[in-house]
């Protein structure tokens, strides 16, 4: 199978998805750029394409963001460091709080693919930008969901205008240097915005925010869709309901082990085994979802 065929197979996750939708609920950072980025798209649907992720790592909660890349299969793209060693995952969507499981990880490019459980209909994949790049100087908006339960009629999405710089990011953390990542000028974006989709002026997915906090130092990067698309194109369905194709990127796994151990003192490397058993978890108020 040639590279083009593999890429097309990966891109079927997002092919045929509905157009990215208007940012109907913006946080305090919403501005004209955010509204322009969503112009001409059906109102309210972005709420079904952006998620928040709560990972239990070493006894601590790690919060991050994510974006739906395949609504039918319930597949979500996020950062690997935000879920590395997770013993449980909660994915908050615009409809409900769901379980999550890791089905693919790329340690070197800091990418992870999650699958929602149960697989509920209604999630919407975010359509990618046509040019797959993150050119400096163009309007870019980061979108993330507030953590916790949906608040019932109140805005759950926060939009933040950010700037893409031309300088490359040499490393997110020791041993982690995502291909094509550039510096993201967004000092107001917290660590829990890592994994947030970056939307261009056309309202489409141009990249993903990668934010790593180590002590008093925070590194913010933007990974272009070009890199993400190439990685997704390498994946194929594998055994145990996983996706395979990123094995060569596991050479950076040791670096993420070190990062997780530094951030979460009770982290265990055995918890970072892909597809490790994940016990059922609930946020308050969701106890009756599966009854």
BAFI-3210 file (N, C-alpha, C; in Angstrom, 3 decimals, decimal comma, padded with zeros to 6 digits):
// residues 291
n [1|2|3|4|5|6|7|8|9|10|11|12|13|14|15|16|17|18|19|20|21|22|23|24|25|26|27|28|29|30|31|32|33|34|35|36|37|38|39|40|41|42|43|44|45|46|47|48|49|50|51|52|53|54|55|56|57|58|59|60|61|62|63|64|65|66|67|68|69|70|71|72|73|74|75|76|77|78|79|80|81|82|83|84|85|86|87|88|89|90|91|92|93|94|95|96|97|98|99|100|101|102|103|104|105|106|107|108|109|110|111|112|113|114|115|116|117|118|119|120|121|122|123|124|125|126|127|128|129|130|131|132|133|134|135|136|137|138|139|140|141|142|143|144|145|146|147|148|149|150|151|152|153|154|155|156|157|158|159|160|161|162|163|164|165|166|167|168|169|170|171|172|173|174|175|176|177|178|179|180|181|182|183|184|185|186|187|188|189|190|191|192|193|194|195|196|197|198|199|200|201|202|203|204|205|206|207|208|209|210|211|212|213|214|215|216|217|218|219|220|221|222|223|224|225|226|227|228|229|230|231|232|233|234|235|236|237|238|239|240|241|242|243|244|245|246|247|248|249|250|251|252|253|254|255|256|257|258|259|260|261|262|263|264|265|266|267|268|269|270|271|272|273|274|275|276|277|278|279|280|281|282|283|284|285|286|287|288|289|290|291]
n.u [000,845|000,668|001,910|000,034|-002,401|-002,655|-002,863|-005,276|-006,969|-006,765|-007,827|-010,493|-011,727|-012,584|-013,728|-016,645|-017,847|-019,984|-019,992|-017,785|-018,978|-020,774|-019,456|-021,281|-021,379|-019,418|-016,591|-015,170|-013,077|-013,945|-014,209|-014,309|-012,714|-013,162|-015,885|-015,836|-014,361|-016,176|-018,094|-020,842|-021,468|-023,490|-025,306|-024,324|-023,313|-020,615|-020,397|-020,697|-018,370|-016,105|-014,349|-013,785|-011,225|-010,702|-008,231|-007,200|-004,286|-001,744|-003,120|-003,826|-005,763|-005,659|-006,176|-007,345|-007,874|-009,822|-010,626|-013,183|-012,649|-013,844|-017,057|-018,924|-017,561|-016,827|-014,291|-011,604|-009,231|-006,361|-003,777|-000,906|000,526|-001,338|-002,876|-001,249|-000,518|-002,975|-005,414|-008,072|-010,533|-012,458|-014,703|-016,013|-018,692|-020,821|-023,214|-023,150|-021,322|-018,876|-017,325|-013,876|-011,382|-008,005|-006,928|-004,873|-001,515|000,975|003,966|006,161|005,222|003,387|000,632|-002,631|-005,275|-008,554|-011,366|-014,806|-016,944|-020,082|-020,696|-022,171|-024,649|-024,445|-022,172|-019,942|-017,615|-014,831|-014,208|-011,276|-008,861|-008,364|-005,767|-004,112|-002,220|-000,512|-000,194|001,715|000,412|-002,236|-005,731|-006,350|-008,056|-008,349|-010,268|-011,922|-013,446|-015,174|-014,271|-015,895|-019,410|-021,915|-023,479|-026,129|-027,711|-026,032|-023,035|-020,513|-018,235|-015,068|-013,481|-010,413|-008,397|-005,421|-001,914|000,159|003,533|006,600|008,808|010,216|009,299|011,564|011,461|008,864|008,982|011,729|013,071|010,778|009,659|007,559|006,872|007,069|005,904|005,188|005,835|003,367|001,735|000,166|-000,376|-002,470|-003,677|-004,362|-002,819|-004,742|-005,877|-004,495|-004,481|-006,602|-008,558|-007,339|-008,664|-008,974|-009,595|-011,595|-013,114|-012,353|-010,453|-007,184|-005,042|-003,602|-003,454|-000,662|000,310|002,583|003,358|005,897|006,924|007,587|007,639|006,076|005,390|004,147|002,790|001,936|000,587|000,561|-002,175|-001,231|000,832|-000,679|-002,536|-000,829|000,033|-002,429|-003,000|-001,321|-002,455|-004,216|-006,975|-006,576|-005,877|-007,755|-009,456|-007,957|-005,891|-003,331|000,054|001,662|003,904|006,678|006,937|007,031|009,516|009,896|008,610|009,791|010,474|007,974|007,181|008,967|008,132|005,485|005,973|007,326|005,344|003,250|003,608|002,886|002,698|002,833|004,768|003,665|001,021|000,876|000,628|-000,623|-004,090|-004,621|-006,523|-009,408|-011,224|-014,770|-015,950|-017,354|-018,714|-020,143|-023,659|-024,004|-024,544|-026,684|-026,564|-026,100|-028,054]
n.v [-001,190|002,158|005,425|007,463|006,093|005,116|007,510|008,470|006,565|007,109|009,659|009,209|009,219|011,790|012,556|013,524|014,570|016,876|020,416|022,554|024,218|027,164|029,203|029,198|029,643|031,547|032,233|034,584|035,458|035,593|037,198|039,488|038,123|035,450|035,208|035,707|033,519|031,518|032,145|031,695|029,047|026,347|027,227|026,473|023,829|023,381|022,881|020,188|019,125|019,732|018,804|018,230|016,710|014,577|013,067|010,481|010,283|008,724|009,105|011,746|014,390|015,184|017,699|018,337|019,244|018,394|017,271|016,235|013,829|011,840|011,412|009,319|007,026|007,877|009,005|010,837|013,417|014,291|015,497|013,468|013,645|014,527|012,362|010,320|007,420|007,255|006,010|006,160|007,726|010,569|012,017|014,990|016,094|018,080|016,920|014,944|013,420|011,108|007,814|007,191|005,718|004,954|004,573|004,877|006,113|008,579|009,153|010,759|012,897|013,835|013,049|011,650|009,305|008,995|006,967|007,227|005,926|005,027|004,691|007,284|008,602|011,662|013,249|015,507|015,640|017,796|019,734|019,779|022,335|023,452|023,918|022,845|024,021|026,239|029,226|032,070|035,154|035,056|035,101|033,201|030,997|029,513|026,894|025,673|023,482|024,033|022,339|019,532|018,896|019,476|022,687|023,290|025,116|027,274|028,974|026,746|026,635|028,085|030,612|031,724|034,181|033,667|033,766|032,744|031,972|032,250|030,831|027,649|025,045|023,654|021,689|020,248|019,081|017,533|015,386|015,296|016,396|017,571|017,129|019,822|021,610|024,876|027,963|029,081|031,952|032,705|033,601|033,555|031,113|028,292|025,310|023,301|023,727|022,349|020,414|021,643|022,548|024,503|027,054|028,387|031,399|030,514|028,968|026,357|023,411|024,066|023,266|022,085|022,914|022,555|022,258|022,370|022,124|022,630|022,831|026,180|026,842|027,171|025,769|026,581|025,379|025,057|022,596|021,824|021,002|019,590|017,913|016,393|015,172|013,556|011,742|010,540|009,317|007,159|005,283|002,225|-000,022|-002,181|-005,036|-005,853|-003,687|-001,428|001,057|000,732|001,524|003,487|002,584|003,063|005,554|005,197|005,354|007,613|007,219|006,886|009,498|010,645|009,054|010,017|012,681|012,393|011,188|013,223|015,161|013,860|012,394|009,778|008,306|005,379|003,400|001,115|001,765|003,117|001,446|000,758|000,634|-000,298|-001,813|000,049|001,269|001,758|005,088|007,997|011,297|013,482|013,298|011,839|009,246|007,568|007,096|004,719|003,013]
n.w [000,000|-000,967|000,131|-000,444|-000,650|001,945|003,349|002,335|003,364|006,092|006,067|005,637|008,014|008,416|006,083|004,372|006,603|008,332|007,597|009,396|012,260|013,433|016,041|018,545|021,234|022,927|025,048|027,385|025,857|023,274|020,108|017,293|015,445|016,143|015,517|012,793|011,954|012,068|010,262|008,083|008,611|009,945|012,816|016,153|015,874|016,335|018,972|019,155|018,273|019,731|022,620|026,150|028,109|030,813|032,520|034,625|036,210|037,849|040,241|040,152|038,611|035,235|032,958|029,683|026,201|023,256|019,884|017,701|015,231|013,847|013,795|013,600|014,454|016,914|017,426|018,740|018,629|020,462|022,718|023,379|025,779|027,585|028,259|028,932|030,569|031,751|033,969|033,939|031,871|031,110|028,917|028,046|026,225|024,040|024,544|026,595|029,344|028,712|028,850|028,020|025,896|025,056|021,768|019,985|019,922|019,467|020,468|019,774|018,178|019,896|019,905|020,314|019,911|020,895|021,871|022,259|024,799|025,991|022,406|021,167|018,961|017,066|017,505|015,842|013,284|012,924|010,174|008,169|007,248|003,869|002,868|004,750|006,400|008,741|008,420|009,384|010,613|009,776|010,772|013,647|015,771|018,932|020,299|023,099|025,498|028,530|031,519|033,129|033,839|031,283|031,302|030,924|028,893|029,209|028,070|027,052|025,592|025,000|023,294|021,975|020,665|018,922|018,006|015,335|015,148|013,264|014,056|014,740|017,048|019,056|021,017|022,905|025,365|027,078|024,694|023,139|020,156|018,105|014,642|012,443|014,212|015,380|017,126|019,391|020,038|022,683|025,484|027,292|027,149|029,048|030,508|030,327|027,890|026,045|023,147|022,025|019,185|016,444|014,654|011,410|009,426|007,775|009,341|009,663|010,622|011,289|012,715|015,842|019,276|021,400|024,601|027,138|030,490|032,740|035,808|036,466|033,847|030,732|027,664|024,534|021,624|018,125|016,217|012,878|010,609|008,469|009,436|011,247|009,525|008,014|009,980|010,753|008,374|008,407|009,999|010,555|010,994|013,778|015,921|018,935|019,010|018,439|016,758|014,375|013,367|014,284|015,563|015,228|016,291|018,940|019,988|021,432|023,769|026,284|026,994|027,458|029,576|031,513|031,670|032,629|035,091|036,386|036,577|037,816|040,693|041,544|039,274|037,261|035,122|034,064|033,851|031,524|029,399|026,230|025,736|028,282|030,949|031,691|034,277|034,796|034,987|036,518|036,379|038,839|038,800|036,512|036,994|036,255|033,534|032,005|032,857]
ca.u [000,000|001,514|001,612|-001,173|-003,550|-002,758|-003,359|-006,688|-007,701|-006,853|-008,670|-011,894|-012,305|-013,185|-014,412|-018,097|-018,383|-020,670|-019,110|-017,544|-020,115|-020,560|-019,143|-022,492|-021,203|-018,028|-016,254|-014,809|-012,071|-014,530|-014,141|-014,680|-011,983|-013,863|-017,136|-015,497|-013,874|-017,314|-019,102|-021,379|-021,634|-024,710|-025,106|-024,412|-022,785|-019,264|-020,563|-020,663|-017,081|-015,031|-014,557|-012,762|-010,774|-010,173|-007,491|-006,701|-002,905|-001,027|-003,943|-004,151|-006,531|-004,991|-007,222|-006,907|-008,947|-009,780|-011,488|-013,738|-012,192|-014,764|-018,228|-019,591|-016,805|-016,538|-012,848|-011,215|-007,800|-005,882|-002,335|-000,525|000,990|-002,490|-003,530|-000,204|-000,602|-004,310|-006,110|-009,466|-010,726|-013,807|-014,775|-017,204|-019,137|-021,961|-024,407|-023,040|-019,981|-018,718|-016,045|-012,966|-010,259|-006,964|-006,817|-003,619|-000,673|002,224|004,703|007,104|004,477|002,472|-000,741|-003,354|-006,643|-009,430|-012,668|-015,811|-017,754|-020,647|-020,614|-023,468|-024,782|-024,606|-020,912|-019,670|-016,195|-014,434|-013,636|-009,944|-008,572|-007,996|-004,324|-003,467|-001,065|-000,739|000,649|001,754|-000,226|-003,655|-006,537|-006,448|-008,799|-008,342|-011,572|-011,884|-014,659|-014,971|-014,276|-017,039|-020,680|-022,587|-024,122|-027,539|-028,117|-024,996|-021,894|-019,507|-017,055|-014,267|-012,656|-009,299|-007,602|-004,000|-001,045|001,121|004,843|007,340|009,888|009,873|009,433|012,589|010,986|007,801|009,582|012,925|012,835|009,522|009,768|006,596|007,287|006,366|005,308|005,700|005,487|002,025|001,719|-001,142|-000,049|-003,658|-004,148|-003,838|-002,373|-005,872|-006,258|-003,692|-005,368|-007,683|-008,442|-007,029|-009,513|-008,609|-010,648|-012,667|-013,820|-011,949|-009,343|-005,875|-004,009|-003,956|-002,590|000,073|000,780|003,246|003,756|006,904|007,276|007,157|007,816|005,008|005,699|002,930|003,102|000,830|000,911|-000,274|-002,974|-000,391|001,461|-001,720|-003,083|000,145|000,001|-003,689|-002,924|-000,527|-003,199|-005,132|-007,599|-005,767|-006,536|-008,171|-010,150|-006,976|-005,388|-001,898|000,784|002,518|004,880|008,006|006,940|007,145|010,880|009,838|007,775|010,545|010,393|006,667|007,226|009,662|007,275|004,361|006,489|007,653|004,109|002,376|004,561|002,463|002,601|003,507|004,951|002,759|-000,274|000,949|000,491|-001,760|-005,288|-004,690|-007,905|-009,882|-012,472|-015,839|-015,850|-018,483|-018,759|-021,390|-024,825|-024,102|-024,574|-027,734|-026,495|-026,164|-029,055]
ca.v [000,000|003,339|006,444|008,194|005,261|005,091|008,811|008,554|005,725|007,854|010,831|008,827|009,566|013,111|012,780|013,480|015,172|018,146|021,584|023,075|025,057|028,460|029,221|029,807|029,982|031,970|032,704|035,985|035,803|035,627|038,517|039,504|037,059|034,193|035,182|035,584|032,162|030,612|032,721|030,880|027,647|026,168|027,654|025,538|022,481|023,249|022,335|018,734|018,734|020,077|018,103|018,333|015,381|014,458|011,812|010,173|009,829|008,674|009,611|013,149|014,701|015,967|018,228|018,752|019,457|017,473|017,597|015,050|013,631|010,884|011,396|008,016|006,077|008,469|009,163|012,181|013,714|015,117|015,369|012,245|013,888|014,755|011,096|009,311|006,752|007,428|004,814|006,381|008,887|011,101|012,915|015,826|016,576|018,969|016,140|014,170|013,013|009,720|007,166|007,241|004,789|005,313|003,561|005,090|007,165|008,925|009,853|011,742|014,075|014,190|012,864|010,472|009,152|008,387|006,486|007,413|004,775|004,384|005,436|007,916|009,365|013,105|013,986|016,041|015,815|019,132|019,654|020,404|023,390|022,927|023,978|022,017|024,716|027,256|030,358|033,178|036,384|034,892|034,956|031,850|030,958|028,250|026,636|024,610|023,312|024,066|021,002|019,201|018,598|020,550|023,548|023,467|026,389|028,286|028,723|025,796|026,781|029,297|030,899|032,623|034,549|033,362|034,144|031,736|032,554|031,515|030,043|026,269|024,596|022,608|020,592|020,523|018,597|016,784|014,194|015,417|017,486|017,283|017,568|020,968|022,465|026,243|028,603|029,621|033,134|032,701|033,496|033,363|029,731|027,467|023,968|022,451|023,979|021,496|019,580|022,460|022,800|025,856|027,302|029,503|032,349|029,799|028,167|024,958|022,977|024,336|022,653|021,768|023,498|021,640|023,083|021,556|022,899|021,962|023,801|027,538|027,041|026,660|025,806|026,542|025,105|024,788|021,516|022,040|019,879|018,827|016,843|015,535|014,390|012,524|010,713|009,799|008,500|005,962|004,369|001,232|-000,795|-003,288|-005,917|-005,342|-002,419|-000,351|001,418|000,472|002,284|004,480|001,900|003,687|006,772|004,826|005,598|008,764|006,880|007,126|010,918|010,903|008,441|010,945|013,860|012,024|010,941|014,529|015,907|013,072|011,574|008,380|007,689|004,099|003,127|000,046|002,363|003,727|000,431|001,073|-000,180|-000,870|-001,832|001,314|001,055|002,720|006,284|008,909|012,604|013,602|013,614|010,963|007,864|006,776|007,138|003,396|002,165]
ca.w [000,000|-001,029|001,135|-000,776|-000,301|003,406|003,792|001,995|004,319|007,347|005,903|005,611|009,313|008,388|004,808|004,425|007,829|008,125|007,641|010,744|012,540|014,064|017,463|019,065|022,637|023,113|026,377|027,507|024,871|021,948|019,502|015,881|014,757|016,402|014,762|011,377|011,706|011,985|009,379|007,014|009,000|010,744|014,203|017,265|015,665|016,873|020,311|019,043|017,731|020,662|023,888|027,192|028,533|032,168|032,651|035,974|036,041|039,119|041,333|039,920|037,421|034,186|032,089|028,356|025,232|022,132|018,748|017,046|013,855|013,236|014,651|013,556|015,280|018,212|017,546|019,175|018,594|021,562|022,907|024,081|027,151|028,445|028,633|029,087|031,865|032,335|034,433|033,564|031,010|030,972|027,770|028,114|024,931|024,146|024,872|027,826|029,745|028,303|029,087|026,891|025,902|024,096|020,720|019,257|020,496|018,807|021,509|019,223|017,733|020,981|019,443|020,777|019,429|021,890|021,415|023,300|025,191|024,803|021,161|020,982|017,718|017,211|017,458|014,508|012,994|012,491|008,828|008,123|006,280|002,560|002,596|005,782|006,971|009,761|008,062|010,337|010,188|009,490|011,993|014,190|017,026|019,676|020,912|024,095|026,296|029,967|032,100|033,958|033,209|030,543|032,286|030,642|028,315|029,376|027,176|027,508|024,749|025,169|022,123|022,262|019,498|019,128|016,888|014,911|014,883|012,228|014,639|015,061|018,430|019,071|021,847|023,863|026,597|026,677|023,898|022,386|019,178|017,038|013,322|011,891|015,241|015,466|018,377|019,508|020,901|023,352|026,915|028,117|027,060|030,141|030,135|029,977|026,497|025,174|022,367|021,465|017,750|015,988|013,501|010,563|009,100|007,098|010,329|009,572|011,460|010,706|013,542|017,210|020,293|022,275|025,720|028,156|031,660|033,563|036,826|036,138|032,410|029,871|026,232|023,713|020,218|017,210|015,293|011,687|010,136|007,543|010,211|011,792|008,426|007,671|011,017|010,650|007,174|008,682|010,853|010,012|012,075|014,275|016,870|020,252|018,777|018,390|015,440|014,322|012,372|014,938|016,409|015,147|017,094|020,345|020,475|022,338|024,920|027,519|027,334|028,053|030,907|032,411|031,866|033,481|036,439|036,958|036,836|038,687|041,456|041,697|037,953|037,064|033,698|033,645|033,531|030,199|028,363|025,374|025,936|029,622|031,432|032,235|035,004|034,535|035,823|036,401|037,022|039,579|037,989|035,334|037,477|035,644|032,077|031,389|033,546]
c.u [000,876|001,051|000,325|-002,429|-003,761|-003,314|-004,849|-007,522|-007,852|-007,817|-010,144|-012,561|-013,087|-013,924|-015,914|-018,689|-019,064|-019,696|-018,967|-018,518|-019,785|-020,264|-020,280|-022,323|-019,751|-017,822|-015,821|-013,792|-012,652|-014,503|-014,531|-013,979|-012,689|-015,142|-016,867|-015,063|-015,020|-018,372|-019,553|-021,580|-022,855|-024,465|-025,200|-023,717|-021,360|-019,292|-020,471|-019,333|-015,898|-015,330|-013,509|-012,470|-010,239|-009,534|-007,027|-005,325|-002,203|-001,809|-004,325|-005,037|-005,715|-006,067|-006,634|-008,130|-008,824|-010,753|-011,931|-013,227|-013,026|-015,963|-018,895|-018,897|-016,488|-015,061|-012,488|-009,707|-007,441|-004,376|-002,017|-000,148|-000,178|-003,182|-002,519|-000,246|-001,957|-004,899|-007,622|-009,535|-012,193|-013,770|-016,088|-017,508|-020,280|-023,238|-024,334|-021,575|-019,864|-017,424|-015,166|-011,908|-009,294|-006,853|-005,575|-002,863|000,583|003,015|005,582|006,411|003,424|001,012|-001,342|-004,744|-007,428|-010,712|-013,652|-016,566|-018,798|-020,526|-021,990|-023,523|-024,863|-023,320|-020,608|-018,170|-015,932|-013,726|-012,294|-009,853|-008,083|-006,490|-003,487|-002,290|-001,502|000,126|000,572|001,032|-001,698|-004,447|-006,662|-007,156|-008,663|-009,691|-011,427|-013,188|-014,306|-015,075|-015,525|-018,289|-021,174|-023,455|-025,561|-027,918|-027,099|-023,808|-020,876|-018,213|-016,384|-013,408|-011,605|-008,542|-006,127|-003,220|-000,054|002,433|005,582|008,406|009,404|010,037|010,424|012,173|009,864|008,270|010,816|012,573|011,576|009,599|008,840|007,022|006,420|005,758|005,994|005,215|004,094|002,056|000,320|-000,934|-001,256|-004,197|-003,541|-003,447|-003,539|-006,427|-005,429|-004,600|-006,505|-007,494|-008,153|-007,773|-009,029|-009,800|-011,813|-013,460|-013,446|-010,688|-008,008|-004,746|-004,526|-002,956|-001,947|000,723|001,329|003,730|004,707|007,407|006,712|007,240|006,679|005,414|004,416|003,323|001,819|001,286|000,004|-001,039|-002,187|000,277|000,425|-002,274|-002,137|000,133|-001,286|-003,676|-002,109|-001,320|-004,103|-005,777|-006,721|-006,564|-006,914|-008,783|-009,203|-006,700|-003,876|-001,261|001,730|003,627|006,244|008,082|007,025|008,565|010,923|009,046|008,491|010,476|009,047|006,519|007,848|008,802|006,136|004,816|006,823|006,393|003,204|003,235|004,175|002,247|003,402|003,607|004,004|001,371|-000,303|000,921|-000,756|-002,883|-005,285|-006,140|-008,287|-011,192|-013,503|-015,735|-017,059|-018,136|-020,079|-022,540|-024,996|-024,246|-025,591|-027,673|-026,712|-027,223|-030,314]
c.v [001,234|004,388|007,189|007,411|005,228|006,409|008,938|007,723|006,452|009,012|010,474|009,080|010,857|013,392|012,649|014,074|016,496|019,298|022,055|024,193|026,257|028,303|029,956|030,270|030,289|032,443|034,146|036,414|035,873|037,038|038,418|038,402|035,724|034,109|035,024|034,165|031,190|031,075|031,712|029,422|027,515|026,427|026,476|024,209|022,310|022,658|020,810|018,233|019,012|019,440|018,536|016,928|015,462|013,086|011,660|009,542|009,870|009,213|011,061|013,281|015,575|016,389|018,662|018,898|018,434|017,901|016,299|014,979|012,588|010,743|010,039|007,003|006,626|008,648|010,632|012,310|014,623|014,947|014,123|012,523|014,119|013,494|009,990|008,707|006,876|006,083|004,956|007,658|009,269|012,128|013,683|016,385|017,566|018,261|015,491|013,967|011,512|009,134|007,375|006,166|005,206|004,205|003,755|006,236|007,339|009,779|010,965|013,020|014,511|014,146|011,605|010,491|008,410|007,917|006,653|006,115|005,245|005,275|006,010|008,650|010,856|013,897|014,375|016,238|017,236|019,025|020,381|021,497|022,784|022,908|023,289|022,697|025,719|028,480|031,474|034,381|036,272|034,738|033,490|031,934|029,572|028,099|025,486|024,606|023,401|022,650|020,796|018,956|019,763|021,362|023,917|024,846|027,501|027,949|027,775|025,907|028,123|029,471|031,931|032,922|034,337|033,791|033,024|032,437|031,676|030,606|028,657|026,004|023,441|021,422|021,084|020,189|017,817|015,501|014,227|016,632|017,200|017,897|018,735|021,903|023,827|026,870|029,222|030,767|033,255|032,565|033,246|031,942|028,901|026,088|023,081|022,731|023,148|020,496|020,351|022,639|024,269|026,074|028,521|030,390|031,684|028,916|026,709|024,689|023,178|023,690|022,406|022,393|022,396|022,480|022,162|022,469|022,071|022,968|025,168|027,830|026,396|026,847|025,643|026,405|024,899|023,719|021,653|020,792|019,018|017,650|015,864|014,618|013,257|011,400|009,888|008,877|007,234|004,899|003,440|000,512|-001,975|-004,169|-005,208|-003,941|-001,226|000,004|001,261|001,307|003,310|003,852|002,585|004,964|006,470|005,026|006,770|008,465|007,148|008,572|011,257|010,206|009,411|012,169|013,536|011,796|012,242|015,277|015,194|012,073|010,105|007,686|006,392|003,818|002,045|000,589|002,936|002,695|000,739|000,071|-000,895|-000,855|-000,514|001,075|002,116|003,884|007,168|010,276|012,700|014,006|012,714|009,498|006,992|006,673|005,773|002,487|002,040]
c.w [000,000|-000,031|000,855|-000,383|001,202|003,916|003,508|002,963|005,644|007,232|005,805|006,952|009,225|007,100|005,006|005,684|007,502|008,252|009,073|011,034|013,376|015,540|018,152|020,502|022,889|024,529|026,338|026,471|023,465|021,395|018,039|015,112|014,927|015,584|013,271|011,028|011,512|010,993|008,328|007,349|009,896|012,217|015,169|017,093|016,187|018,275|020,305|018,494|018,635|022,012|024,905|027,693|029,952|032,305|034,097|035,825|037,388|040,292|041,196|038,686|036,484|033,198|030,759|027,457|024,118|021,053|018,078|015,609|013,126|014,160|014,716|014,456|016,665|018,464|017,776|019,148|019,760|021,668|023,722|025,526|028,108|028,906|028,914|030,495|032,527|032,754|034,250|032,742|031,010|029,837|027,851|026,736|025,135|024,529|026,247|028,160|029,518|028,842|027,859|027,022|024,813|023,060|019,850|019,905|019,651|019,793|020,943|018,783|018,741|020,530|020,062|020,182|020,498|021,217|022,556|023,551|026,202|023,576|020,848|019,646|018,019|017,241|016,014|014,324|012,499|011,153|008,780|007,070|004,977|002,345|003,659|006,467|008,033|009,453|009,094|009,751|009,857|010,791|012,407|015,540|017,642|020,372|021,897|024,882|027,773|030,521|032,948|033,149|032,364|031,496|031,935|030,153|028,464|028,475|027,799|026,712|024,994|023,929|022,489|020,977|019,814|017,890|016,614|014,569|013,871|012,805|015,040|016,552|018,438|019,919|022,750|025,274|026,172|025,923|023,056|021,479|018,007|015,706|012,845|012,910|015,269|016,763|018,298|020,509|021,505|024,847|027,798|028,065|028,192|029,642|029,734|028,577|025,532|024,476|021,725|019,961|017,472|014,677|012,730|010,274|008,380|008,053|010,331|010,388|010,747|011,495|014,944|018,165|021,126|023,368|026,802|029,274|032,509|034,580|036,474|034,647|031,630|028,417|025,456|022,252|019,438|016,232|014,077|011,276|009,164|008,242|010,732|010,717|008,037|008,695|010,943|009,439|007,349|009,435|010,057|011,186|012,473|015,217|018,143|020,131|018,865|016,938|015,463|013,225|012,972|015,780|016,402|015,979|018,591|020,877|021,454|023,606|026,239|027,963|027,964|029,400|031,910|032,706|032,828|034,919|037,151|037,376|037,834|039,461|041,579|040,350|037,904|035,568|033,203|033,316|032,123|029,077|027,547|025,595|027,281|030,106|032,096|032,962|034,656|035,505|035,565|036,977|037,768|038,656|036,785|035,730|036,739|034,146|031,448|032,022|032,703]
res [x|x|x|x|x|x|x|x|x|x|x|x|x|x|x|x|x|x|x|x|x|x|x|x|x|x|x|x|x|x|x|x|x|x|x|x|x|x|x|x|x|x|x|x|x|x|x|x|x|x|x|x|x|x|x|x|x|x|x|x|x|x|x|x|x|x|x|x|x|x|x|x|x|x|x|x|x|x|x|x|x|x|x|x|x|x|x|x|x|x|x|x|x|x|x|x|x|x|x|x|x|x|x|x|x|x|x|x|x|x|x|x|x|x|x|x|x|x|x|x|x|x|x|x|x|x|x|x|x|x|x|x|x|x|x|x|x|x|x|x|x|x|x|x|x|x|x|x|x|x|x|x|x|x|x|x|x|x|x|x|x|x|x|x|x|x|x|x|x|x|x|x|x|x|x|x|x|x|x|x|x|x|x|x|x|x|x|x|x|x|x|x|x|x|x|x|x|x|x|x|x|x|x|x|x|x|x|x|x|x|x|x|x|x|x|x|x|x|x|x|x|x|x|x|x|x|x|x|x|x|x|x|x|x|x|x|x|x|x|x|x|x|x|x|x|x|x|x|x|x|x|x|x|x|x|x|x|x|x|x|x|x|x|x|x|x|x|x|x|x|x|x|x|x|x|x|x|x|x|x|x|x|x|x|x|x|x|x|x|x|x]
***
